[in-house]
Amino acid sequence: MHNELKTPYFMINEDKLIANLEKAKHLKDISGVKLVLALKCFSTWGVFDIIKPYLDGTTSSGPFEVKLGHETFGGETHAYSVGYSEDDVREVADICDKMIFNSQSQLAAYRHIVEGKASLGLRLNPGVSYAGQDLANPARKYSRLGVQADHIKPEVFENIDGVMFHMNCENKDVDAFVGLLDSISEQFGEHLNKLDWVSLGGGVFFTWPGYNIDKLGVALKGFSEKHGVQLYLEPGEAIITKTTDLVVTVVDIVENVKTTAIVDSATEAHRLDTLIYDEPASILEATEGGAHDYVIGSCSCLAGDQFCEASFDTPLQIGQRLHIMDSAGYTMVKLNWFNGLRMPSVYCERSSGEVQKLNEFDYSDFKRSLSQWSVK
């Protein structure tokens, strides 16, 4: 049936999603931590019915995400932004359970709008982190993300309920995470002891193959008991990793020293993080050491827009389909209309075998995204 679907499209696999969610459930059971889905990573609410039984709510980075979490997921709705406007705060104060400010100045300016409606929090920057690239490092030099330890006014902890740390990006090393926990406890322990809750952010890749979830659970439970707080994690990639393929079709093959297979998709439009972080995609049909080498190039006009280089046992053919694996996190939330390319449809293959259409797009969506009214 998949061959009848028009490419490009995303295919989410329910069974793979549930496998990740079962690991999340195990972590919750052994640690007492609560998990809120990071909508900045994955907001495809058509599959929230699968995720909701396992997680405790959502966390957001902007007002529209707060609304989406409140309307389509339920549970706890955490609101955070690097920079709120007053309108933003008023828009979400009545529908969020926790509102986390990025700075002491924003907390002071807007707390009166939130008090009595939502639990108040502040983001702290511990100055330590685990991130593979500086671009994604919350503790990078001159970071604007959270309040540094030497800038904190101690009295602020008398009038907030919790704090948020976010200092990980794709951290697959449980020992490294435990080290960060120890550092936080040492730096901020006296303040944490006064609070009700602490969010440790996202970027903890506990669903990665071989990750020691039990060791993570023990560390989280110990930290929670030591400081008397309810702990939260904000998983995004950990929930949806390896669940989704971006399916594309080879539309041309060109030669210029290297052979390039051009597909009906583009990293700049449909898989932006591949381009931003220069992290090559993986192709299901590829074979390490295969006899036929290709650049998998996009159909955009950006000269350096390519998915990866890959080898195949047999030559690729025009009309052949390829599956670009692990294409859920930070993909659908970043889709754009660059070059006026066809936007991928979104499907979910349910455990029953049914393929459910979640969304599709056409020219009218492209046109409407640019203007709705003409000026005469």
Disulfide bonds with the S-S distance in Angstrom:
none
